[in-house]
């Protein structure tokens, strides 16, 4: 009887949590030879003030401003220089 414990920081919607439970259950069925009724998944939600990483709680991390991870301006693929202005009429 597989028993899977998942610990997650509180704050997800009921739908997200239900999807997580479903996906974990499905992954166990794909990975282990067992019957669906034998799979146990327990979800533990921890208050974000009670979980820290590198001495910073998840609640404190939530308060940090979001930093851009990519280029400041959106980019579009440029046409090769030799092709610009050299198109044949269609």
FENGI-V701094 format. One record per pair of residues at least 12 apart in sequence whose C-alpha atoms are under 10 Angstrom apart, sorted by the first residue. I is the first residue (numbers start at 0). J is the second residue. D is the distance in whole Angstrom. If there is no record, write none. Layout:
i=I j=J d=D
i=I j=J d=D
This chain:
i=0 j=33 d=7
i=0 j=34 d=9
i=0 j=35 d=10
i=0 j=36 d=9
i=0 j=37 d=5
i=0 j=38 d=6
i=0 j=39 d=7
i=1 j=24 d=10
i=1 j=27 d=8
i=1 j=28 d=10
i=1 j=31 d=9
i=1 j=32 d=10
i=1 j=33 d=8
i=1 j=34 d=10
i=1 j=35 d=10
i=1 j=37 d=7
i=1 j=38 d=5
i=1 j=39 d=6
i=1 j=40 d=8
i=2 j=24 d=10
i=2 j=27 d=10
i=2 j=37 d=9
i=2 j=38 d=6
i=2 j=39 d=5
i=2 j=40 d=6
i=2 j=41 d=8
i=3 j=20 d=10
i=3 j=23 d=8
i=3 j=24 d=9
i=3 j=27 d=9
i=3 j=38 d=8
i=3 j=39 d=6
i=3 j=40 d=5
i=3 j=41 d=6
i=3 j=42 d=9
i=4 j=23 d=10
i=4 j=39 d=8
i=4 j=40 d=6
i=4 j=41 d=5
i=4 j=42 d=6
i=4 j=43 d=7
i=5 j=19 d=9
i=5 j=20 d=9
i=5 j=23 d=9
i=5 j=40 d=7
i=5 j=41 d=6
i=5 j=42 d=5
i=5 j=43 d=6
i=5 j=44 d=8
i=6 j=41 d=8
i=6 j=42 d=6
i=6 j=43 d=5
i=6 j=44 d=6
i=6 j=45 d=7
i=7 j=42 d=8
i=7 j=43 d=6
i=7 j=44 d=5
i=7 j=45 d=6
i=7 j=46 d=9
i=7 j=47 d=9
i=7 j=50 d=9
i=8 j=43 d=8
i=8 j=44 d=6
i=8 j=45 d=5
i=8 j=46 d=6
i=8 j=47 d=6
i=8 j=48 d=9
i=8 j=49 d=9
i=8 j=50 d=7
i=8 j=57 d=8
i=8 j=58 d=9
i=9 j=43 d=9
i=9 j=44 d=5
i=9 j=45 d=5
i=9 j=46 d=5
i=9 j=47 d=6
i=9 j=48 d=9
i=9 j=49 d=10
i=9 j=50 d=10
i=9 j=57 d=10
i=9 j=58 d=10
i=10 j=44 d=8
i=10 j=45 d=9
i=10 j=46 d=8
i=10 j=47 d=8
i=11 j=44 d=9
i=16 j=42 d=8
i=16 j=44 d=10
i=17 j=42 d=10
i=19 j=40 d=10
i=19 j=42 d=9
i=20 j=39 d=10
i=20 j=40 d=7
i=20 j=41 d=8
i=20 j=42 d=8
i=21 j=40 d=9
i=23 j=38 d=10
i=23 j=39 d=10
i=23 j=40 d=7
i=24 j=38 d=7
i=24 j=39 d=8
i=24 j=40 d=7
i=25 j=38 d=9
i=27 j=39 d=10
i=27 j=40 d=10
i=46 j=58 d=8
i=47 j=59 d=8
i=47 j=60 d=9
i=47 j=61 d=9
